[in-house]
Amino acid sequence: MRLMILLYVLKWKLKHAIKKRPAFRRMVRKRDYTLVIRTADGKHGRFFTFSGGDVFSRNGLHPKPDVELVWMDSVTAFRAMATGNDKAVVQALGKSQLKIEGNLDHFFWFGEVMKEMMAA
């Protein structure tokens, strides 16, 4: 449940940054793709579609995402993502608690988007 709340808050933080920060909006406008953040069992997940400088997000899984962040479980995902620290995500990858499926370039771009969003 905490993971789903965190992902919902992420949606609103992204939307707020796009609305209030023109430089962030220009950055997001550079790519169109769909990213899914979910647990390995598929019970928890949310997708984020970036298109034309905006973001659309909904609970559940997208049928054709460009990239997926697949977490071992919701507790691990929440702990790593709530830190707001890249090192926690890298450690999760190293421990096979997180798998990236799909276009790695979009994964790295999403990381840059997150850094920029948190900068303000």
N, C-alpha and C positions, 0 to 999 in steps of 0.2 A: 504493500500500500504506500509506503514512504517513497518508493521509487516512482510510482505513478504520479504522486504529488510533485516530486522533484521535476519530472518531465513536463508536467503541466505548467509549473512555474517557469521552466526554461522557455516554453512556448511564449509566454507573456513577456518575458525579458527580451526575447528576440524581437517580438512585435514592437515593444516599447522603444528599443534601440533603433529599429528601422524608422519608426515614426519621428523620433526626436533628434536623431543624429544623421544629417545628410551624408557625411563621409562613410558612416557604417552602411547606409542604404546603398551608396555607390559600390561599396565592396561586395555586398550581397548580390547586387545586380549582375556581377560579372559571371555568375554561374547559375545554371538551372539543373537541379538534381533532386532526388528523393533519398533521404537517409532514414533508416529504421534503427531505433534503439530498442532491444528486446532481450528477454531472457532465453536461454537455450531451450527451455521447455515450451516456449511460445505463450505462456500464460500472461506475461506482462510485456507490454510494448507500446510504442508510440512512433508514428512517422512524422517526418518534417519534410515538406516539399518547398524548396526554394525556387521561385520563379519570378522573373521580371522585377527583382528587387524587393519582393515580399516573401513571407513565409506562411504556409498553410500547414496546420498540424491537427492530427486527430489520434485518439486512442486506437490501438489495434495495429495490425500489420498491413503493409502496402503490398499489393500483388506483384509489383515489378520495381522494387527499389534499386537504386544504383549502387548503394552501399548499405551494409548492415553491421551494426555493432552488436555482437551476440555475447551477452554476459552469462557466466556460469549460473548465477542466481540473482535474485533481486537485492538481497542483502549486500552482496559483493559489489554490485553495480551502484547501489546507493552510497556505500562507503567511499568508493573511488570517486564518483562524480560529485558528491557533496563537498569534497575537499577543494574543488576548483583548481586542482594541482595536476599538471601534466604528468608528473612523476608517478602519481597513483595509477594513472591509465597505463603508462609504460610498464610499471611493475605488474599490473594485472595481465598485460599481454605476455610478459616474461613467464608468469606463473600459469599460463593457459587458462586464466579466469575470464579472459576476453578474447574473442576471435573477430577478425574483420573479414567480412565476406563481400566481394564485389570490388568496385573501383577504389583502389587505395588512394588515388589522387584526390577523390572526393573526401575521403576520411581525413587526409592531411589538411585539405581546405577547410573542412568543418572545424578542425582544431584552431586554425587561424581566425575563423569567424568567432569562435568562443573567446579566444584571447582578446580580440578587438572589443567584443561586447563587454567583457569584464573590465576592460581598461578604464571605462568611464564611471 
